[in-house]
Amino acid sequence: MDTALGLAISMKEYGGFIPGIRAGRPTAEYLSDVLDRISWPGSLYLGLIALSPTMALVGFNSNQNSPSGGTSILITVGVGLETVKQIESQLQQRNYEGFLR
């Protein structure tokens, strides 16, 4: 709650607000609820992705070491998404519609 309260205070100082939510403690409670709803499922999903190569090796009774672990899968996906984002931003600067559309 401390992080959400600090964020709520910073938002109030800089004139920011969340429509329909009062400034101060209600904003902090709202932000804390949103962070809880996002963080838990996201962390569980990332944990499953990181463990999926190990679970696949156990499921297939393989004795080989995995050349690509869960961390490398996450890094590869992250780099791919960032590359597409950078390409799209470059295309938008030149007034193109988009890369994947």
C-alpha positions as CSV (number, residue, x, y, z in Angstrom):
1,M,0.0,0.0,0.0
2,D,3.0,2.3,0.6
3,T,3.9,2.4,-3.1
4,A,0.4,3.1,-4.1
5,L,0.1,5.8,-1.5
6,G,3.3,7.4,-2.7
7,L,2.1,7.2,-6.3
8,A,-1.3,8.8,-5.3
9,I,0.5,11.6,-3.5
10,S,2.7,12.3,-6.5
11,M,-0.3,12.2,-8.9
12,K,-2.1,14.8,-6.6
13,E,1.0,17.1,-6.5
14,Y,1.3,17.1,-10.3
15,G,-2.4,17.5,-10.9
16,G,-3.0,14.0,-12.1
17,F,-6.2,12.1,-11.3
18,I,-8.2,9.0,-12.1
19,P,-11.7,9.8,-13.3
20,G,-14.3,8.8,-10.8
21,I,-11.9,8.3,-8.0
22,R,-11.2,10.9,-5.3
23,A,-7.7,12.1,-4.7
24,G,-5.7,10.8,-1.7
25,R,-6.4,7.5,0.1
26,P,-9.2,6.3,-2.3
27,T,-6.7,6.7,-5.2
28,A,-4.1,4.7,-3.3
29,E,-6.6,1.9,-2.5
30,Y,-7.7,1.8,-6.2
31,L,-4.1,1.7,-7.4
32,S,-3.3,-1.0,-4.9
33,D,-6.3,-3.1,-6.1
34,V,-5.3,-2.7,-9.7
35,L,-1.7,-3.6,-9.0
36,D,-2.8,-6.8,-7.1
37,R,-5.1,-7.8,-10.0
38,I,-2.3,-7.4,-12.6
39,S,0.7,-8.6,-10.6
40,W,-0.4,-12.0,-9.4
41,P,-1.7,-13.4,-12.7
42,G,1.2,-11.9,-14.6
43,S,3.8,-13.4,-12.3
44,L,2.1,-16.8,-12.4
45,Y,2.0,-16.6,-16.2
46,L,5.7,-15.7,-16.4
47,G,6.6,-18.5,-14.0
48,L,4.7,-21.0,-16.1
49,I,6.5,-19.8,-19.2
50,A,9.9,-20.1,-17.5
51,L,9.2,-23.6,-16.3
52,S,7.6,-24.9,-19.5
53,P,10.8,-26.3,-21.1
54,T,11.6,-28.2,-17.9
55,M,8.0,-29.6,-17.7
56,A,8.3,-30.6,-21.3
57,L,11.5,-32.5,-20.7
58,V,10.0,-34.3,-17.7
59,G,6.8,-35.0,-19.7
60,F,8.8,-36.7,-22.5
61,N,11.2,-38.5,-20.2
62,S,14.1,-36.9,-21.8
63,N,17.6,-37.0,-20.3
64,Q,19.1,-34.3,-22.4
65,N,19.8,-30.8,-21.2
66,S,17.5,-28.2,-22.7
67,P,19.3,-25.9,-25.1
68,S,16.7,-23.2,-24.6
69,G,15.5,-22.6,-21.1
70,G,12.5,-20.6,-20.0
71,T,14.5,-17.5,-19.5
72,S,15.8,-17.5,-23.0
73,I,12.3,-17.9,-24.3
74,L,11.2,-14.8,-22.3
75,I,14.2,-12.8,-23.5
76,T,13.6,-13.8,-27.2
77,V,9.9,-12.8,-27.0
78,G,10.8,-9.5,-25.2
79,V,13.5,-8.6,-27.8
80,G,11.1,-9.5,-30.7
81,L,8.3,-7.3,-29.2
82,E,10.7,-4.4,-28.7
83,T,12.0,-4.7,-32.2
84,V,8.5,-4.6,-33.7
85,K,7.7,-1.5,-31.5
86,Q,10.8,0.3,-32.7
87,I,10.1,-0.5,-36.4
88,E,6.5,0.7,-36.0
89,S,7.7,4.0,-34.4
90,Q,10.1,4.5,-37.2
91,L,7.4,3.9,-39.8
92,Q,5.0,6.2,-38.0
93,Q,7.6,9.0,-38.1
94,R,7.5,8.6,-41.9
95,N,3.7,8.6,-42.0
96,Y,3.2,5.0,-42.9
97,E,0.2,3.0,-41.6
98,G,2.1,0.4,-39.7
99,F,4.3,-2.7,-40.0
100,L,1.9,-5.5,-39.1
101,R,-1.4,-4.0,-40.3
